[in-house]
Amino acid sequence: WKGQSAQQTDTSFVRFKAMEWGIRAAFCILRTYARRYHCISPADIVGRWAPPNENNTDAYIRNVCNWTGFGSHQHLTETEWPRLVQAMARQECGTNLSEEIINQGFKLYKTQP
């Protein structure tokens, strides 16, 4: 991955040199979900990102939709992904990432595909 740290300590997850690069990677994954798997709604995206065999996917979808105002089956455009990624990061990390970090990651995604 672009922006990946030189030192990797966990074989299941990639570490990045800065949060923005990890957010960029999330946007790249969403692009793959949309293009390859036709995942275009919060339910589709979260269902693939956090499958039921590993997570409480229904609760994850509910939380993301409550925090974003999106409907669970609403078709999202790429311009709506930053709000979705911010909510998913909140679910994953338990804290809110700033819009600035999310927007910097989105800018990296758009300029460093």
C-alpha positions in Angstrom: 0.0 0.0 0.0 1.1 3.6 -0.6 2.0 5.2 2.7 2.6 1.8 4.4 5.0 1.8 7.4 8.3 0.1 6.9 7.8 -1.9 10.1 4.8 -4.2 10.2 4.1 -6.0 13.4 0.7 -7.6 12.7 0.1 -10.0 9.8 -3.7 -9.3 9.8 -3.5 -5.5 9.5 -1.3 -3.0 7.7 0.2 -0.1 9.6 0.6 3.3 7.8 3.1 6.1 8.4 0.2 8.5 9.0 -3.6 8.2 9.6 -4.3 9.9 6.3 -2.6 7.1 4.4 -4.8 4.5 6.2 -7.9 6.5 5.3 -6.7 6.6 1.7 -6.5 2.8 1.8 -10.1 2.6 3.0 -11.2 4.7 0.1 -9.3 2.4 -2.3 -11.0 -0.6 -0.8 -14.4 1.1 -1.2 -13.6 1.7 -4.9 -12.8 -2.0 -5.3 -16.0 -2.9 -3.5 -18.0 -0.7 -5.8 -16.3 -1.8 -9.1 -15.8 -5.5 -8.5 -18.6 -6.4 -6.1 -21.2 -3.7 -6.8 -21.3 -2.7 -3.2 -22.8 0.7 -3.3 -25.0 1.0 -0.1 -23.9 1.2 3.5 -25.5 -2.3 4.0 -23.5 -3.7 1.1 -20.2 -2.1 2.0 -20.4 -2.8 5.7 -21.5 -6.4 5.0 -18.4 -7.0 3.1 -16.0 -4.9 5.3 -17.3 -6.4 8.6 -19.0 -9.8 7.8 -21.3 -11.5 10.3 -18.8 -14.3 11.0 -16.5 -11.7 12.5 -18.8 -8.8 13.7 -22.3 -7.8 14.7 -22.8 -6.5 11.2 -26.4 -5.4 11.7 -25.4 -3.2 14.7 -22.5 -1.9 12.7 -24.8 -0.9 9.8 -27.3 0.7 12.2 -24.6 2.8 13.9 -23.1 3.9 10.6 -26.5 4.9 9.3 -27.4 6.7 12.5 -24.2 8.7 12.4 -24.4 9.6 8.7 -28.1 9.9 8.1 -27.8 7.5 5.2 -30.4 4.8 4.6 -29.0 1.3 4.9 -29.8 0.6 1.2 -29.2 4.1 -0.1 -26.9 4.1 -3.2 -23.9 6.2 -2.3 -21.8 8.2 -4.7 -18.0 8.6 -4.3 -18.6 12.1 -3.0 -20.5 10.6 0.0 -17.8 8.1 0.9 -16.0 10.5 3.3 -19.0 10.6 5.6 -19.3 6.8 5.4 -15.6 6.3 6.1 -15.7 8.7 9.1 -18.6 6.7 10.6 -16.8 3.4 9.9 -13.7 4.7 11.5 -15.8 5.7 14.5 -17.2 2.2 14.7 -13.8 0.6 14.3 -11.8 2.9 16.6 -14.4 4.1 19.1 -13.5 7.7 18.5 -14.3 10.3 16.0 -11.6 11.2 13.4 -11.6 14.8 12.4 -13.1 15.8 9.0 -9.7 17.2 8.2 -8.1 13.7 8.5 -10.9 12.2 6.5 -10.6 14.9 3.8 -6.8 14.6 3.6 -7.2 10.8 3.1 -9.8 11.4 0.4 -7.5 13.9 -1.3 -4.7 11.3 -1.2 -7.1 8.8 -2.7 -8.0 11.2 -5.5 -4.4 12.2 -6.2 -2.5 9.0 -5.4 -4.7 6.3 -6.7 
